[in-house]
Amino acid sequence: TCASSATGEAGQCRQPSDTATPDYPISHPLYKSGDIIELFNTDSKDIQIVFPSIVKGREFDTKSGEYIYHVTKTTDGTDVENIPERFLHMYTPYAIGQEILCNIGEFRPARPIIVKCTVLGYTPAAKRGAMVLQGQYSVKVHETRANDEYTTTLPVWKLQRRYLAGGSL
């Protein structure tokens, strides 16, 4: 047995050397399966295209001492594994008037059609969980060489934003 002060969350005995990278979680995970998140690196100096993704699972990585996640990208249904928790951020609805990017093409097309849009309104379907993806945005699609400006309604998963550390563009 070990002293109670040397016991980890799951009741394992800890040794002083375990404090650098513990083999048990030292904090609770921030996200759970079904949460809608965005993936981006707050330390990157590059512009990142950010879109909603759904958390599929998580596990504790004993090598890094942090949770890693498995997510599905809503843009094309691709599963992405082993993402450190620091790159996940809870999805926050876009503000009215915010300039974003809209996919006006079909799901999993050979070539998505991404155009600039402006948010005109938002009707949420839920505050947390997969139903967030069923929320609807009213958007103004900007004029392009192929299309005149028009207004339409798109689900959450068809919208993206540009992110630059320090705030959204």
LINHUTA-V978581 format. One line per field, one symbol per residue. phi: phi as a letter, one per 30 degrees, with the letter a starting at -180 (. if undefined). psi: psi as a letter, one per 30 degrees, with the letter a starting at -180 (. if undefined). burial: b if it has 16 or more other ideal C-beta (glycine too) atoms within 10 Angstrom, else e. A space follows every 50 residues. Layout:
phi->???
psi->???
burial->???
This chain:
phi->.bdedccdediddcceddddbdcbdcbdddbbejdcbbcacdcdcddccc bdbcdclaaccddcibdbbcbcdddbiddbcicdedccbedbedddjddb cbccdddhddbdccbdbbdcabcdcacajededdebccbcdddbdcbdda cacbdedccbbcbbejkdd
psi->llkefgklegglkklefffejlglkflkkfllkfkklkkljffkflkkkk lklkkflllkjfefglkklklkkfeggkkklhkkeffkkkkkkkkkfkka kkjgalkhlejljklklkkflkjlflfllffefflkkkljklklffklkl klkklefgkllkkkkflk.
burial->eeeeeeeeeeeeebeeeeeeeeeebeeebbbeeebbbbbbeeeeeeebeb bbbbbeebeebeeebbbbbebeebbeeeeeeebebebbeebebbeeeeeb bbbbeeeeeeebeebebbbeebeeeeeeeeebbebebbbbbeeeeeeeee eeebebbbbbbebeeeebe
